Structures are given as C-alpha cells and as structure tokens.
C-alpha cells in the first residue's frame, strides 16, 4: 500500500508492506521518480516489533527503498 501527502513545499510517501517478507520498491520513471534521493525519516518492522525515527540520520535513498516485513517506511522529498 502506498499513500502520498503533498503540500506547497514538501512531499511525503508512506509505503506499507503487509507481507511476511521484506520488499524492495524502486522509484523509476513510471513510478514516482520525484522520490529518487528522498530522505528516509521513519521505518518499522512489524514482524520484529521494532521501529525507528531516522530523521536525524540524514539517510537518503537512491532509486529504491527496502520495506521490512509487515512494516512501513516514511519518505520525505522537498
């Protein structure tokens, strides 16, 4: 599942993986290319019951992001 929230100066995307295996999601020309280089600001692994605020890590994704099993990631693009 994917949700996007857009304001005048920021874009947020939430990717939710409902499966029991981790998934890698690629941001190519046909699927949200504006999120290439987005900042990873939160992730959760539901299978291991762990989550982490990564806002201060300054971690940017390249052209893909890994979403843990039964987990989610939150991306921010300016």
Secondary structure, 3 states (H helix, E strand, C coil): CEEEEECCCCEEEEEECCCCCCEEEECCCCCCHHHCCCEEEEEEECCCCEEEECHHHCCECCCEEEECCCCEEEEEEC
